[in-house]
Amino acid sequence: MTYDYLTALCIFALVTSITPGPNNLMLMASGANYGYARSVPHMAGIVAGFAVLLVLVGFGLFEIFETVPATYVVLKIVGVAYLLYLAWKIATAAPPDTVDEDVGAPMTFFQAALFQWVNPKVWTVCLTAITIYAPSRSLSAILLLMLVFAAVTVPSISVWTLMGQRVRNWLTSTLRLRLFNGAMAVLLVASLYPMVIAS
């Protein structure tokens, strides 16, 4: 492993983890609706879910896409459908003070971890990272990817959650909160465009 390799990997991890995407947009909405502290399980689930998926892709799932390319198409369809459902849930979410404990709660650790399996951006990042930075698919190379992404992702997603919490004070009226949630839903749908048109 060289300095240039590690630098390039860190930059790749930073760019892919801090740019807008389903995870970050949902965390911003979570931060605005529920605050940073209540969004921590959501963030932890993203990191853990991504790490598990990255390891499994490196150790075998990669071959499925190489052998049966249609599998990736099916994954995209399922992922896009689920993201559209989540966008609708965000857009129609009631203000936290008007619902009971079972409605409008932030995403849990396990929900966030499982969500990574239907997130097209995460699959694209995992496949690209393995192809470029761990072509040997050795244990050491894949574990390095996992550690670098975990180290970079935590502060990256925290930024988005904190941004959401920062606008929380502005979202003091039901109208403003609904407009914000509607905007987040639209951006979430828009974030699918590059993933849908990608080959």
Accessible surface in RSA format (square Angstrom, percent):
REM  Atomic radii and reference values for relative SASA: ProtOr
REM  Chains: A
REM  Algorithm: Lee & Richards
REM  Probe-radius: 1.40
REM  Slices: 20
REM RES _ NUM      All-atoms   Total-Side   Main-Chain    Non-polar    All polar
REM                ABS   REL    ABS   REL    ABS   REL    ABS   REL    ABS   REL
RES MET A   1   159.65  82.7  73.67  48.8  85.98 204.7  82.86  70.4  76.80 101.7
RES THR A   2    88.27  62.8  80.76  81.9   7.51  17.9  80.62 108.3   7.65  11.6
RES TYR A   3   178.59  83.4 164.57  93.6  14.02  36.5 126.71  95.2  51.87  63.9
RES ASP A   4   108.89  76.3 102.93 102.4   5.96  14.1  32.81  77.2  76.07  75.9
RES TYR A   5    58.86  27.5  50.56  28.8   8.29  21.6  55.56  41.8   3.30   4.1
RES LEU A   6    59.63  33.2  59.63  42.7   0.00   0.0  59.63  41.9   0.00   0.0
RES THR A   7    50.51  35.9  45.72  46.3   4.79  11.4  45.80  61.5   4.71   7.1
RES ALA A   8    41.83  38.5  34.85  53.8   6.98  15.9  39.64  55.8   2.20   5.8
RES LEU A   9     0.00   0.0   0.00   0.0   0.00   0.0   0.00   0.0   0.00   0.0
RES CYS A  10    47.75  36.1  46.30  51.6   1.45   3.4  19.63  49.7  28.12  30.3
RES ILE A  11    98.48  56.0  97.52  72.7   0.96   2.3  98.44  70.9   0.04   0.1
RES PHE A  12    37.88  19.0  33.08  20.5   4.81  12.5  37.88  23.0   0.00   0.0
RES ALA A  13     0.00   0.0   0.00   0.0   0.00   0.0   0.00   0.0   0.00   0.0
RES LEU A  14    82.80  46.1  82.80  59.2   0.00   0.0  82.80  58.1   0.00   0.0
RES VAL A  15    77.85  51.2  76.94  69.7   0.91   2.2  77.85  67.6   0.00   0.0
RES THR A  16    25.57  18.2  18.93  19.2   6.64  15.8  19.99  26.9   5.58   8.4
RES SER A  17    15.04  12.7   4.57   6.1  10.48  24.1  13.21  28.1   1.84   2.6
RES ILE A  18    62.79  35.7  58.55  43.6   4.24  10.2  58.55  42.2   4.24  11.5
RES THR A  19    50.53  35.9  48.62  49.3   1.91   4.6  44.54  59.8   5.99   9.1
RES PRO A  20    83.91  61.2  69.62  63.5  14.28  51.9  69.62  57.5  14.28  88.8
RES GLY A  21     2.68   3.3   0.00   N/A   2.68   3.3   2.68   7.4   0.00   0.0
RES PRO A  22     0.09   0.1   0.09   0.1   0.00   0.0   0.09   0.1   0.00   0.0
RES ASN A  23    18.98  13.1  18.32  17.7   0.66   1.6   9.40  22.6   9.57   9.3
RES ASN A  24     4.56   3.1   4.38   4.2   0.18   0.4   0.01   0.0   4.55   4.4
RES LEU A  25     7.89   4.4   7.53   5.4   0.35   0.9   7.73   5.4   0.15   0.4
RES MET A  26    11.69   6.1   8.59   5.7   3.10   7.4   8.59   7.3   3.10   4.1
RES LEU A  27     0.00   0.0   0.00   0.0   0.00   0.0   0.00   0.0   0.00   0.0
RES MET A  28    29.24  15.1  29.24  19.4   0.00   0.0  26.37  22.4   2.87   3.8
RES ALA A  29     4.63   4.3   4.49   6.9   0.14   0.3   4.63   6.5   0.00   0.0
RES SER A  30     8.05   6.8   5.10   6.8   2.95   6.8   7.65  16.3   0.40   0.6
RES GLY A  31     0.00   0.0   0.00   N/A   0.00   0.0   0.00   0.0   0.00   0.0
RES ALA A  32     3.14   2.9   0.00   0.0   3.14   7.2   0.00   0.0   3.14   8.3
RES ASN A  33    11.79   8.1   9.03   8.7   2.76   6.7   2.40   5.8   9.39   9.1
RES TYR A  34    31.36  14.6  23.96  13.6   7.41  19.3  11.98   9.0  19.38  23.9
RES GLY A  35     8.13  10.0   0.00   N/A   8.13  10.0   8.13  22.3   0.00   0.0
RES TYR A  36    62.33  29.1  61.66  35.1   0.67   1.7  39.83  29.9  22.50  27.7
RES ALA A  37    80.84  74.3  66.17 102.1  14.67  33.4  68.51  96.5  12.33  32.7
RES ARG A  38   125.48  52.7 115.26  58.8  10.22  24.3  54.91  75.0  70.57  42.8
RES SER A  39     0.00   0.0   0.00   0.0   0.00   0.0   0.00   0.0   0.00   0.0
RES VAL A  40    66.45  43.7  66.44  60.1   0.01   0.0  66.44  57.7   0.01   0.0
RES PRO A  41    58.09  42.3  54.43  49.6   3.66  13.3  58.09  48.0   0.00   0.0
RES HIS A  42     3.56   1.9   3.56   2.5   0.00   0.0   2.96   3.1   0.60   0.7
RES MET A  43    12.90   6.7  12.79   8.5   0.11   0.3  12.17  10.3   0.73   1.0
RES ALA A  44    42.19  38.8  32.14  49.6  10.06  22.9  39.80  56.0   2.39   6.3
RES GLY A  45     0.00   0.0   0.00   N/A   0.00   0.0   0.00   0.0   0.00   0.0
RES ILE A  46     4.89   2.8   4.89   3.6   0.00   0.0   4.89   3.5   0.00   0.0
RES VAL A  47    27.53  18.1  25.22  22.8   2.31   5.6  26.25  22.8   1.29   3.5
RES ALA A  48    34.57  31.8  27.54  42.5   7.02  16.0  34.42  48.5   0.15   0.4
RES GLY A  49     3.18   3.9   0.00   N/A   3.18   3.9   3.18   8.7   0.00   0.0
RES PHE A  50    21.04  10.5  21.04  13.0   0.00   0.0  21.04  12.8   0.00   0.0
RES ALA A  51    16.91  15.5  16.42  25.3   0.49   1.1  16.91  23.8   0.00   0.0
RES VAL A  52    79.43  52.3  75.94  68.8   3.49   8.4  79.37  69.0   0.06   0.2
RES LEU A  53     0.00   0.0   0.00   0.0   0.00   0.0   0.00   0.0   0.00   0.0
RES LEU A  54     0.00   0.0   0.00   0.0   0.00   0.0   0.00   0.0   0.00   0.0
RES VAL A  55    30.77  20.2  30.77  27.9   0.00   0.0  30.77  26.7   0.00   0.0
RES LEU A  56    77.95  43.4  75.90  54.3   2.05   5.2  76.00  53.4   1.95   5.2
RES VAL A  57     0.00   0.0   0.00   0.0   0.00   0.0   0.00   0.0   0.00   0.0
RES GLY A  58     2.32   2.9   0.00   N/A   2.32   2.9   0.00   0.0   2.32   5.2
RES PHE A  59    96.97  48.5  61.58  38.1  35.39  92.1  68.10  41.3  28.87  82.6
RES GLY A  60    31.31  38.6   0.00   N/A  31.31  38.6  25.30  69.4   6.01  13.5
RES LEU A  61    44.89  25.0  44.21  31.6   0.68   1.7  44.23  31.1   0.66   1.8
RES PHE A  62    18.51   9.3  18.41  11.4   0.10   0.3  18.41  11.2   0.10   0.3
RES GLU A  63    74.01  42.5  73.64  55.7   0.38   0.9  52.26 101.1  21.75  17.8
RES ILE A  64    75.99  43.2  72.45  54.0   3.54   8.5  75.97  54.7   0.01   0.0
RES PHE A  65    26.05  13.0  19.22  11.9   6.82  17.8  19.44  11.8   6.61  18.9
RES GLU A  66   103.99  59.7  72.82  55.1  31.17  74.2  42.73  82.6  61.26  50.0
RES THR A  67   107.26  76.3  79.65  80.7  27.62  65.8  65.02  87.3  42.24  63.9
RES VAL A  68    74.05  48.7  72.93  66.0   1.12   2.7  74.05  64.3   0.00   0.0
RES PRO A  69    91.44  66.6  87.02  79.3   4.42  16.1  88.94  73.4   2.50  15.5
RES ALA A  70    59.55  54.8  54.47  84.1   5.08  11.6  58.05  81.7   1.50   4.0
RES THR A  71    45.91  32.6  41.48  42.0   4.43  10.6  36.84  49.5   9.07  13.7
RES TYR A  72    33.99  15.9  33.99  19.3   0.00   0.0  29.85  22.4   4.13   5.1
RES VAL A  73    84.19  55.4  84.19  76.2   0.00   0.0  84.19  73.1   0.00   0.0
RES VAL A  74    87.73  57.7  87.55  79.3   0.18   0.4  87.73  76.2   0.00   0.0
RES LEU A  75    25.57  14.2  21.86  15.6   3.71   9.3  25.28  17.8   0.29   0.8
RES LYS A  76    27.43  13.4  27.30  16.8   0.12   0.3  21.70  19.5   5.73   6.1
RES ILE A  77   112.63  64.1 107.31  79.9   5.32  12.8 111.41  80.2   1.22   3.3
RES VAL A  78    74.83  49.2  71.34  64.6   3.49   8.4  74.09  64.4   0.74   2.0
RES GLY A  79     0.09   0.1   0.00   N/A   0.09   0.1   0.09   0.2   0.00   0.0
RES VAL A  80    31.35  20.6  31.35  28.4   0.00   0.0  31.35  27.2   0.00   0.0
RES ALA A  81    57.57  52.9  46.94  72.4  10.64  24.2  50.71  71.4   6.86  18.2
RES TYR A  82    82.46  38.5  78.23  44.5   4.23  11.0  51.19  38.5  31.27  38.5
RES LEU A  83     0.37   0.2   0.00   0.0   0.37   0.9   0.00   0.0   0.37   1.0
RES LEU A  84    81.78  45.5  76.05  54.4   5.73  14.4  76.38  53.6   5.41  14.6
RES TYR A  85   105.66  49.3  98.41  56.0   7.24  18.9  75.47  56.7  30.19  37.2
RES LEU A  86    16.58   9.2  16.48  11.8   0.10   0.3  16.48  11.6   0.10   0.3
RES ALA A  87     4.35   4.0   4.07   6.3   0.28   0.6   4.32   6.1   0.03   0.1
RES TRP A  88   149.91  60.2 144.02  69.7   5.90  13.8 128.64  68.6  21.27  34.5
RES LYS A  89    99.69  48.6  94.16  57.8   5.52  13.1  42.13  37.9  57.56  61.3
RES ILE A  90    26.23  14.9  22.97  17.1   3.26   7.9  26.20  18.9   0.03   0.1
RES ALA A  91    37.51  34.5  24.27  37.4  13.25  30.1  24.27  34.2  13.25  35.1
RES THR A  92    70.29  50.0  49.18  49.9  21.11  50.3  46.33  62.2  23.95  36.2
RES ALA A  93    24.51  22.5  15.47  23.9   9.04  20.6  23.86  33.6   0.65   1.7
RES ALA A  94    30.97  28.5  23.46  36.2   7.52  17.1  23.46  33.0   7.52  19.9
RES PRO A  95     9.10   6.6   9.10   8.3   0.00   0.0   9.10   7.5   0.00   0.0
RES PRO A  96    46.33  33.8  33.13  30.2  13.20  48.0  34.59  28.6  11.74  73.0
RES ASP A  97   131.69  92.2  90.83  90.4  40.86  96.6  52.45 123.4  79.24  79.0
RES THR A  98    88.04  62.6  50.60  51.3  37.44  89.2  58.81  79.0  29.23  44.2
RES VAL A  99    41.89  27.6  14.44  13.1  27.45  66.2  22.39  19.5  19.50  52.9
RES ASP A 100    94.42  66.1  76.52  76.2  17.90  42.3  46.78 110.1  47.64  47.5
RES GLU A 101   166.23  95.4 142.33 107.7  23.90  56.9  65.29 126.3 100.94  82.4
RES ASP A 102   135.38  94.8 102.71 102.2  32.67  77.3  31.28  73.6 104.10 103.8
RES VAL A 103    82.75  54.5  77.35  70.0   5.40  13.0  80.04  69.5   2.71   7.3
RES GLY A 104    24.56  30.3   0.00   N/A  24.56  30.3  12.69  34.8  11.88  26.6
RES ALA A 105    57.64  53.0  33.64  51.9  24.00  54.6  35.46  49.9  22.18  58.8
RES PRO A 106    22.04  16.1  14.22  13.0   7.82  28.4  16.88  13.9   5.16  32.1
RES MET A 107    29.20  15.1  18.58  12.3  10.61  25.3  22.68  19.3   6.52   8.6
RES THR A 108    68.87  49.0  65.99  66.9   2.89   6.9  64.91  87.2   3.96   6.0
RES PHE A 109    71.31  35.7  69.47  43.0   1.84   4.8  69.47  42.1   1.84   5.3
RES PHE A 110   147.09  73.6 147.08  91.1   0.01   0.0 147.09  89.2   0.00   0.0
RES GLN A 111   100.72  56.3  93.87  68.6   6.85  16.3  33.88  72.1  66.84  50.7
RES ALA A 112     0.22   0.2   0.00   0.0   0.22   0.5   0.22   0.3   0.00   0.0
RES ALA A 113    16.05  14.8  15.38  23.7   0.66   1.5  15.67  22.1   0.37   1.0
RES LEU A 114   124.27  69.2 119.46  85.5   4.81  12.1 119.71  84.1   4.56  12.3
RES PHE A 115     3.82   1.9   0.56   0.3   3.26   8.5   3.53   2.1   0.30   0.9
RES GLN A 116     0.09   0.1   0.09   0.1   0.00   0.0   0.00   0.0   0.09   0.1
RES TRP A 117    80.29  32.2  77.28  37.4   3.01   7.1  66.36  35.4  13.93  22.6
RES VAL A 118    33.72  22.2  33.19  30.0   0.53   1.3  33.64  29.2   0.08   0.2
RES ASN A 119     0.74   0.5   0.74   0.7   0.00   0.0   0.00   0.0   0.74   0.7
RES PRO A 120     2.13   1.6   0.92   0.8   1.20   4.4   2.04   1.7   0.09   0.5
RES LYS A 121    38.66  18.9  38.38  23.6   0.28   0.7  35.93  32.3   2.73   2.9
RES VAL A 122     8.70   5.7   8.14   7.4   0.56   1.4   8.70   7.6   0.00   0.0
RES TRP A 123    12.26   4.9  12.26   5.9   0.00   0.0  12.26   6.5   0.00   0.0
RES THR A 124    50.36  35.8  49.39  50.1   0.97   2.3  47.86  64.3   2.50   3.8
RES VAL A 125    14.32   9.4  13.20  12.0   1.12   2.7  14.32  12.4   0.00   0.0
RES CYS A 126     0.00   0.0   0.00   0.0   0.00   0.0   0.00   0.0   0.00   0.0
RES LEU A 127    27.13  15.1  27.13  19.4   0.00   0.0  27.13  19.1   0.00   0.0
RES THR A 128    44.69  31.8  40.00  40.6   4.69  11.2  26.99  36.3  17.70  26.8
RES ALA A 129     0.00   0.0   0.00   0.0   0.00   0.0   0.00   0.0   0.00   0.0
RES ILE A 130     0.61   0.3   0.61   0.5   0.00   0.0   0.61   0.4   0.00   0.0
RES THR A 131    77.20  54.9  63.94  64.8  13.26  31.6  61.06  82.0  16.14  24.4
RES ILE A 132   101.22  57.6  79.05  58.9  22.17  53.4  83.76  60.3  17.47  47.4
RES TYR A 133    28.84  13.5  25.01  14.2   3.83  10.0   7.18   5.4  21.66  26.7
RES ALA A 134     0.91   0.8   0.00   0.0   0.91   2.1   0.91   1.3   0.00   0.0
RES PRO A 135    95.69  69.7  73.40  66.9  22.29  81.0  77.32  63.8  18.37 114.2
RES SER A 136    86.55  73.1  50.00  66.7  36.55  84.2  54.10 115.2  32.45  45.5
RES ARG A 137    63.75  26.8  52.24  26.6  11.51  27.4  18.45  25.2  45.30  27.5
RES SER A 138    44.91  38.0  35.99  48.0   8.92  20.5  40.12  85.4   4.80   6.7
RES LEU A 139   108.04  60.2 101.75  72.8   6.29  15.8 101.75  71.5   6.29  16.9
RES SER A 140    83.27  70.4  70.77  94.5  12.50  28.8  53.47 113.9  29.80  41.7
RES ALA A 141    18.72  17.2  13.50  20.8   5.22  11.9  18.72  26.4   0.00   0.0
RES ILE A 142     0.00   0.0   0.00   0.0   0.00   0.0   0.00   0.0   0.00   0.0
RES LEU A 143    65.64  36.6  65.64  47.0   0.00   0.0  65.64  46.1   0.00   0.0
RES LEU A 144    42.27  23.5  40.06  28.7   2.21   5.6  41.72  29.3   0.55   1.5
RES LEU A 145     0.00   0.0   0.00   0.0   0.00   0.0   0.00   0.0   0.00   0.0
RES MET A 146    47.40  24.5  46.21  30.6   1.19   2.8  35.78  30.4  11.62  15.4
RES LEU A 147   112.25  62.5 108.68  77.7   3.57   9.0 108.97  76.5   3.28   8.8
RES VAL A 148    15.09   9.9  11.80  10.7   3.29   7.9  15.09  13.1   0.00   0.0
RES PHE A 149     4.14   2.1   4.00   2.5   0.14   0.4   4.14   2.5   0.00   0.0
RES ALA A 150    30.59  28.1  27.07  41.8   3.51   8.0  29.79  42.0   0.79   2.1
RES ALA A 151    70.41  64.7  47.43  73.2  22.98  52.3  59.25  83.4  11.16  29.6
RES VAL A 152    24.36  16.0  21.80  19.7   2.56   6.2  24.23  21.1   0.13   0.4
RES THR A 153    12.42   8.8  12.42  12.6   0.00   0.0   9.25  12.4   3.17   4.8
RES VAL A 154    77.25  50.8  77.18  69.9   0.07   0.2  77.18  67.1   0.07   0.2
RES PRO A 155    73.23  53.4  68.17  62.1   5.06  18.4  72.57  59.9   0.66   4.1
RES SER A 156     2.32   2.0   0.92   1.2   1.40   3.2   1.30   2.8   1.02   1.4
RES ILE A 157     4.19   2.4   4.19   3.1   0.00   0.0   4.19   3.0   0.00   0.0
RES SER A 158    16.38  13.8  16.38  21.9   0.00   0.0  11.19  23.8   5.19   7.3
RES VAL A 159    64.92  42.7  63.24  57.3   1.68   4.0  64.59  56.1   0.32   0.9
RES TRP A 160    28.99  11.6  28.99  14.0   0.00   0.0  27.34  14.6   1.65   2.7
RES THR A 161     0.00   0.0   0.00   0.0   0.00   0.0   0.00   0.0   0.00   0.0
RES LEU A 162    80.31  44.7  80.14  57.3   0.17   0.4  80.14  56.3   0.17   0.5
RES MET A 163    73.60  38.1  71.42  47.3   2.19   5.2  37.41  31.8  36.19  47.9
RES GLY A 164     0.00   0.0   0.00   N/A   0.00   0.0   0.00   0.0   0.00   0.0
RES GLN A 165    64.70  36.2  60.48  44.2   4.22  10.0  14.04  29.9  50.66  38.4
RES ARG A 166   194.96  81.9 176.68  90.1  18.28  43.5  54.89  75.0 140.07  84.9
RES VAL A 167    46.27  30.4  43.84  39.7   2.43   5.9  46.27  40.2   0.00   0.0
RES ARG A 168    94.31  39.6  89.55  45.7   4.76  11.3  23.89  32.7  70.42  42.7
RES ASN A 169   124.54  85.9 111.32 107.6  13.21  31.8  32.04  77.1  92.50  89.4
RES TRP A 170   138.38  55.5 131.80  63.8   6.58  15.5 118.83  63.4  19.55  31.7
RES LEU A 171    16.65   9.3   1.34   1.0  15.31  38.5   1.34   0.9  15.31  41.2
RES THR A 172   110.15  78.3  69.87  70.8  40.28  96.0  62.09  83.4  48.07  72.7
RES SER A 173    46.74  39.5  39.80  53.1   6.93  16.0  43.48  92.6   3.26   4.6
RES THR A 174    71.00  50.5  62.83  63.7   8.17  19.5  36.63  49.2  34.37  52.0
RES LEU A 175   120.98  67.4 116.05  83.0   4.93  12.4 118.54  83.3   2.44   6.6
RES ARG A 176    93.35  39.2  93.35  47.6   0.00   0.0  10.59  14.5  82.76  50.2
RES LEU A 177    12.95   7.2  12.95   9.3   0.00   0.0  12.95   9.1   0.00   0.0
RES ARG A 178   101.93  42.8  96.22  49.0   5.71  13.6  41.49  56.7  60.44  36.6
RES LEU A 179   110.96  61.8 102.75  73.5   8.21  20.6 105.35  74.0   5.61  15.1
RES PHE A 180    23.12  11.6  17.53  10.9   5.59  14.6  22.79  13.8   0.33   0.9
RES ASN A 181     0.51   0.4   0.51   0.5   0.00   0.0   0.35   0.8   0.16   0.2
RES GLY A 182    21.86  27.0   0.00   N/A  21.86  27.0  21.56  59.2   0.30   0.7
RES ALA A 183    48.98  45.0  39.64  61.2   9.34  21.2  46.96  66.1   2.02   5.4
RES MET A 184    12.06   6.2  11.81   7.8   0.25   0.6  11.81  10.0   0.25   0.3
RES ALA A 185     7.46   6.9   7.27  11.2   0.18   0.4   7.46  10.5   0.00   0.0
RES VAL A 186   102.91  67.7  99.30  89.9   3.61   8.7 101.95  88.6   0.96   2.6
RES LEU A 187    84.04  46.8  82.26  58.9   1.78   4.5  82.26  57.8   1.78   4.8
RES LEU A 188     0.94   0.5   0.94   0.7   0.00   0.0   0.94   0.7   0.00   0.0
RES VAL A 189    63.48  41.8  60.06  54.4   3.43   8.3  60.14  52.3   3.34   9.1
RES ALA A 190    56.04  51.5  40.26  62.1  15.78  35.9  49.79  70.1   6.24  16.5
RES SER A 191    17.42  14.7   5.14   6.9  12.28  28.3  15.24  32.5   2.18   3.1
RES LEU A 192     6.79   3.8   6.79   4.9   0.00   0.0   6.79   4.8   0.00   0.0
RES TYR A 193   143.24  66.9 138.67  78.9   4.57  11.9 103.93  78.1  39.31  48.5
RES PRO A 194    78.11  56.9  72.19  65.8   5.92  21.5  72.88  60.2   5.22  32.5
RES MET A 195    17.20   8.9  14.75   9.8   2.45   5.8  17.16  14.6   0.04   0.0
RES VAL A 196    79.44  52.3  62.78  56.8  16.65  40.1  63.82  55.5  15.62  42.4
RES ILE A 197   107.36  61.1  74.84  55.8  32.52  78.4  82.33  59.3  25.03  67.9
RES ALA A 198    43.25  39.8  29.43  45.4  13.82  31.4  38.66  54.4   4.59  12.2
RES SER A 199   141.54 119.6  85.37 113.9  56.16 129.4  80.42 171.3  61.12  85.6
END  Absolute sums over single chains surface
CHAIN  1 A    10070.9       8703.3       1367.6       7610.9       2460.1
END  Absolute sums over all chains
TOTAL         10070.9       8703.3       1367.6       7610.9       2460.1
